[in-house]
């Protein structure tokens, strides 16, 4: 069922379980980012960045903190020049960084002729739905699935099927292992779903502390965090990731895991 965008905030406010009826994008396009402003000015096809190709290999924190990709569209100012200089995509795509035993191809040759280099075509490929779907099917064939056919990244990580790297030589610095093991309960204000348990251990595997604090959740004081389904659906608080790259908010049971004493909840 497709829910008109103008009605979504009202439906979520009235009944957050309406999120379960939201139409999800196909798994192979979920989390896809099209970077076309600078590419268009240079006369080359836009870059199609697929999060699923990268999150199987790297943590969110590595890219968004150490490498420095902003989480706001257009804010990173990625360009061929920054890539060739070893920043942004070029921090890994430099022909030297090793992934799965092979060097990662170098980004941005400087030529406007995309067809002249297989490496150029891999990023400036435009939107080829058939090829993307084939790539996705091969990639996700042995990974656990969630609702709608999306990868269940939490299970994949727990089962050792993906082991995301959290250190990039020459870019990252050594950190002490995070000691936060606390699970934080949130009382649900909804009338049907159960309460929420926010798991720091699950999030720190991928995000560390820096992705969420202080930009998304400024305060770490107990009880300071406030969020609502309306905010999440608008891309705020938890919605900065969930519904864009992390599992969609339609998977209600992922967060609303605790049933109410009287039997309410999913």
Beta strands, then each sheet from edge to edge (+ up, - down):
strand 1: 32-35
strand 2: 47-50
strand 3: 98-99
strand 4: 102-103
strand 5: 183-186
strand 6: 196-199
sheet 1: 1+ 2-
sheet 2: 3+ 4-
sheet 3: 5+ 6-
end
